[in-house]
Each structure stands twice: as structure tokens, then as C-alpha cells.
Amino acid sequence: MSIVDDLSRLYHMKDAAEEILDFMAGKIKEHLTRERMLALAVVKDLEIIGEAVSKISVECRNRHPTILWNEMIGMRNRLVHAYYGINFDIVWETVQNNLLP
């Protein structure tokens, strides 16, 4: 995988994170359980972030060991494969604490 590929994936992550922050602006946690379209949009963008991370080269990930790469992939896997049991408390905490403006 090339640096160009890694940069492309990083931009996908950035775009998805910014979109989540835009969607969630002015919202409270309960909106995630009351507004299905909002929940679906946020979950989809979190899946995109996790999928993009899984495509970033090991070399890039190793150069940045403080980034929670495996946790992002794990969240993506949980959202995709256990879609029926999404814990929106965790989604809310992720949005509030792990996405930077």
C-alpha cells in the first residue's frame, strides 16, 4: 500500500468524522435513539471510519502507535455484525470523546 492510499483513507476518515460532528451539532444522546435517520447516518460514518482504518498500511499504523487503530476497527466490526444490538451509549461517548472538530 502506498502513502497516497494511506492519505486517501485518512481523508475518508476525516470526512466521515466531520460529517458525524455536523449531524450531531446541537443534539443530545437521546436523539440517537429517537431519530432513526440520525442514528443510521452516524453509525454508517463510524463504519466508514473503521473500514478506512482497516485499509491503512501497517507501516502507517506503526508510525502512530497512540492512535486507537484496533479499537476503531473493532467498533466497525461490532456495528456491522451486531447491528441489532448497537449500544448507543457507546456511540454517543465515541462521538463526544473521540472525534475532534
C-alpha positions as CSV (number, residue, x, y, z in Angstrom):
1,M,0.0,0.0,0.0
2,S,1.3,3.4,-0.9
3,I,1.4,6.7,1.0
4,V,-1.2,8.0,-1.4
5,D,-3.5,5.2,-0.5
6,D,-3.0,5.9,3.2
7,L,-3.6,9.6,2.7
8,S,-6.8,8.8,0.8
9,R,-8.1,6.6,3.7
10,L,-7.2,9.3,6.2
11,Y,-9.2,11.8,4.3
12,H,-12.1,9.4,4.2
13,M,-11.9,9.1,8.0
14,K,-11.7,12.9,8.3
15,D,-14.7,13.5,6.1
16,A,-16.8,10.9,8.0
17,A,-15.8,12.3,11.3
18,E,-16.7,15.9,10.2
19,E,-20.0,14.6,8.9
20,I,-20.8,13.0,12.2
21,L,-20.0,16.2,14.1
22,D,-22.2,18.2,11.7
23,F,-25.1,15.7,12.1
24,M,-24.7,15.7,15.9
25,A,-24.3,19.5,16.4
26,G,-26.8,20.7,19.0
27,K,-28.0,17.1,19.6
28,I,-28.2,15.2,22.9
29,K,-27.7,11.5,23.4
30,E,-31.5,10.7,23.3
31,H,-31.6,12.0,19.7
32,L,-29.7,8.9,18.7
33,T,-32.4,6.6,19.9
34,R,-35.3,8.8,18.8
35,E,-34.2,9.8,15.3
36,R,-33.6,6.7,13.2
37,M,-32.1,8.6,10.2
38,L,-29.6,10.4,12.5
39,A,-28.7,7.1,14.1
40,L,-28.2,5.3,10.8
41,A,-26.1,8.2,9.4
42,V,-23.8,8.3,12.4
43,V,-23.4,4.5,12.5
44,K,-22.7,4.4,8.8
45,D,-20.0,7.1,9.1
46,L,-18.4,5.2,12.1
47,E,-18.4,2.1,9.9
48,I,-16.6,4.1,7.2
49,I,-14.0,5.2,9.7
50,G,-13.4,1.7,10.8
51,E,-13.3,0.3,7.3
52,A,-10.8,3.0,6.2
53,V,-8.6,2.2,9.2
54,S,-8.5,-1.4,8.2
55,K,-7.1,-0.4,4.8
56,I,-4.3,1.8,6.2
57,S,-0.9,0.2,5.9
58,V,0.6,-1.5,9.0
59,E,3.6,0.8,8.5
60,C,1.5,3.9,8.8
61,R,-0.3,2.5,11.9
62,N,3.0,1.5,13.5
63,R,4.3,5.1,13.0
64,H,1.4,6.4,15.0
65,P,1.0,3.9,17.9
66,T,-1.0,6.3,20.1
67,I,-4.0,6.2,17.7
68,L,-6.5,3.6,18.7
69,W,-6.5,1.8,15.3
70,N,-7.7,-1.6,16.5
71,E,-10.5,-0.1,18.6
72,M,-11.8,1.7,15.5
73,I,-11.7,-1.5,13.5
74,G,-13.4,-3.3,16.4
75,M,-16.1,-0.7,16.6
76,R,-16.7,-1.0,12.9
77,N,-17.0,-4.8,13.2
78,R,-19.4,-4.6,16.1
79,L,-21.6,-2.1,14.2
80,V,-21.7,-4.2,11.1
81,H,-22.0,-7.6,12.5
82,A,-24.1,-6.9,15.6
83,Y,-26.2,-4.2,14.1
84,Y,-29.2,-5.5,16.1
85,G,-27.6,-4.7,19.4
86,I,-25.9,-1.4,19.0
87,N,-25.2,0.3,22.3
88,F,-26.0,4.0,21.6
89,D,-24.4,5.0,24.9
90,I,-21.1,3.8,23.4
91,V,-21.8,5.6,20.1
92,W,-22.6,8.8,22.0
93,E,-19.4,8.5,24.1
94,T,-17.4,7.9,20.9
95,V,-18.8,10.9,19.2
96,Q,-18.3,13.1,22.2
97,N,-14.8,12.0,23.2
98,N,-13.1,10.5,20.2
99,L,-13.9,12.7,17.2
100,L,-12.1,16.0,17.1
101,P,-13.5,19.1,15.3
